[in-house]
């Protein structure tokens, strides 16, 4: 089909095929696509339609992005004539060897770090009050991607950034995945958490002066307290030293209602508020539901503990 088309073009747009067609090989050519075309490596003298046809002839695969190859012009001529034998009468001039380099987008350590830093800034919104930073990042060697619209995507190995140990980076050019790589490393989180101001033994009820805030790495901390106001009145489960971090695992909330203790039972419904006396049937912490005997009716009812000596009827 191509041979037939070239014959028609030669007859229609030239008075002499040998005189009308000149292909002048360039010494160097920089290309972007994955296929090598004649118009990228040679200057063509021909009528407009014939020139347009020849410029788009594909001579084979291009080198990888960022790489270059040296191609003998005789080899290029042979490839061209295999595609369209009717071009044998053309005049070939120019370089003996054509150096073809494929352009590309270089991605090195600096660019990879910038991509990860941008990702971390966006993710920091999910960790209020925590300062995030990378540690021990291991980058791959630099590489070159094809030219085009470049987009990147970062996927951590664990949804919790403080537990992740690597990051998958996906690079797309013009919507097509061109590179998928792994950068090993971890994220360190630092935040102001509650710590002790002095050594305290097990069983101590914490006071406001026993606690302060200090910055600590929180990756290996399980449920630390970020607000001091939550701690006064809580009891230490074990002895701790000054500067130790207070977590939910080392403190307990002591009961504010004891078994057998008289309590006030409160019932509220809209603007109506009623109260009665009762006896707690077991210990209760704030928010817990416990059985209470109503002294007046002697019935056992379930109530939620709201404070020292105070319970509320649950409906």
N, C-alpha and C positions, 0 to 999 in steps of 0.2 A: 504493500500500500504506500509506504513512504517512498519507495523507488519510483512508483508510478507518479506520485505527487511531485517529486523533484523534477521528473522529466517534463511534466506539464508546466511547472514554474519556469524551467529553463527555456522552454519554447515560447512561453507567453511574454516573459520579461527580459529577454536578452537576445541580441542579434548574433552572438557567438558565445557558446557555453564556456570555452576555454578563456575567452577574454573577459567575460562578465563576472567570473567567480575567482576571488583571491582570498585565501585564508592565511593570515599572518599571525604565527604563534607568538604569544607574549613570553617574556622572560620570567615574570612572576605574576601570580594571581592570588588574590585573597577572596575566598568564597565563604558563604554562610550556610548553604543548604547541605543536605546529606547526599545529593547527586551532583556529579560534575557535568556541566553543560558546555557546549562549544563556545557560546557567547561569553562565558566567564574567562576563558583562557586564550581566546584569539580575537583579532580584529577582522571583520568580514567585509569585503567589498562586493556588493551584489545589489540587485534591485530590491526595493523595499520588502516586498512579500517574500522573496527568496531569502533575504537576510533574516527576517523574522522567523522563518521556518528553521534555518540553520542554527540560529542562536539558541534555540530551545532543544536541540538534539542532545540527548543524554549519552555521555561517553563512559559512564561507570560510577561506582560509589566514590564519594569524597572521603578524604582522610578524616580521622576522628577529630572532634573539636580541639583546637589548640595545636594540632600536629600539622606537619608539612611533608610532602612527598615530591620526588623529582621524577618526571616522566619524560622519556625520550619522544621527541616530536614525530619520529618515524612510527613509534608505537601508537601515538595518538591518531596519526593519519590512517594506520591500518584499522583501528577501531572504527573510525569514521566511515571508511569504505565498506566495512562489514555491515554497518547500519544502512548505508545508501551507496551501492556500487556505482550509481550514475554520477557520483561526484569525482570519479577518477580523472576527469579532464580538468579539474580545478587546479589553480596555481597555488602551491604551498610555499610560504616564505616565513622568515622570522627566526626565532631562537631554535637551537638544536635540542635544548632541554628546557622544559617548562617546570618551574618550581611552584607547586600549588600548596597554599596554606589555608586551613580552615579556621575562620575566626571563632571566637567563643567567649564565654563569661568565666573568668577565673574565680574560683572559690577557695580561699585559703583560711588559715586559722583566724585571722582578724575578722573576716566576714562571718564565719561560723559563730564566733563569740558574740558578735553584734546581734545575730539572729536569736541566740539563746538569751542574751541580756534583755532584748525587747520582749521575749516571751515571759521572762521572769517578772518584768515590770507589770505586765497584764495580769499574771497570776497572783501577784501580791495583793490584789483587791480581795482575794478569798482568804487572806491571812491578816486581818486587821491587827495592828499593834505588833506585828512580827516583821523583823528585818531579815530579808532573804538574800542569800549570796551563794555563788557556786564554789565548789571545792574539788580539787583533784580532777579537773577536766582533762580528758585524753582525746586529742583531736587527730583525725586521719590526715594523711598527706594531702597537699593541695590538689585540686582537680579542675577540669575545664568542662563547662556545660555548653550546649549549642546556644547560639544567639537567639533571642526572642523574649517574650514576656515571661519573666521569671517569678515564680511564687514558691514560698517555702512553708512547710508545716512541721510543727514540733509535737512529738508524742512522748510523754514520760513513761517509764516502765511501770510506774505505780501511780494511781490517781492521786494519792497523797504525796505531794512533792517532798515532804520531809522523810519519806521512806524510799524514794526512787533511787536507783543506782545507775541508770543510763537513760539516754534520750535518743529517740528515733527521729531523724531529720529526713523529710521527703521533699525533693526538689522537682517542680514541674515547669516545663518550658512550653508555652502556648497550650497549656492544659494537659500535656503528656508527661508522665513520670519519666524523668531522665536519670535520677540518682536517688538511692535509698541507702542511708548510712546510719551508723550508731556512734554516738559520742558518749563515752563512759564518764561518770562523775556523779556528784551528789549535791544536794541543796542543803545548806546550813541555815537554820532559823534561830534568830536571837530575839528575845523579848524580855520585858520587865515582868518578873514574877515574884510572888510572895516568898520571903525567906525569914528565918528566925534572926532576931537581934541578939540572942544569947543562948547559951546551953540550957536545955530544959529536959527534965526527966519524963518518962512515960506517965500518962495519966494527968498531966498538967492541963488545966483549962486555960486556953489562950486569952490574953488580954490585948488591947490595942497597942500597948507598948512592946509587945513581944514580936511584932511583925513589921517588916518594911518591904519595899520593892527594890529589886536589884536585877540588872540584866544578866541573863544566863542563856546558854545554848539549850534549846528545848527539844531537839530531835529525839532524845532518849528519855524525855520526861513524860510520864503518863498522867494526864489530867492535872497540870499545875494550876494554882490559883493565880489569876491575873488581877484580882481586886482584893485589897487588904480587908475591905469591909465585910467580906464573907467569913472571916476567920474568928473574930472574937467570940468566945463562948464554946468553941469546938475543943475537943479533948485529944491530946496526942496519944496515938496507939503505941508508940515506942519512943525511946529517948532520942533526941536530936541535938546536933551541935549548932553553934552560931554559924549562919550563912547557909545552912541546909535549906533546900527548896521544899516548900510545903505543897504536897499534892493531896488529891482526894483519898489516896490510899494510906496516908500516914495520920489522918485525923478522923475523928468520929464526932457525930452530932449527938450529944448526950440527951436523954429523954427530958422533956420539960414537964411531963406528967408521969407520976409514979403509980404503980398498982396500989389500990387501996386509998389513994389520995382523993379528998373531996375536990370536985371540979364544978365549974359553972357551965351549964348546958345552954347554948344560945340557939334560938330558932328565928330565922329571918325569912319573911316572905313579903317582898315589896317594901312598903313603908311600915309593915307590922313587925315588931320585934318582941319575942317572949324569951324568958330565961327560967331555968329551974336548977335545982341542986342535984348532983349525982356523985357516984363513986366510980372511979376508974377501975376497970377489971384487969388492966395490964399497963405496962409502961408504954409511953407514946412520945415520938419525936414530932416536931412541927411537920404538918402535911400528912402524917400517918392516920389511918382510920383504926380506932380501937373500940371495944365494947364498953359501954358505960351503963351502970344501973341507975335509973331514975328513982331518987329517994321517995318522991311522992307516989308514983304508980308501981314501984318495984319492978318495972319492966326493964329488960336489957335492950338498949338501942345502940346502933352504930353511929359514932361521931368522929369528925375529923379534928385532930389536935391543931389549934390555932396559936397557942402560946402557953406560958406557964399557968396551969390551973384553968385553962380555957379550952372548951371544945364546941364544935358546931354540928348541929344535926345535919346528916346527909340524906338527901331525897333520892 
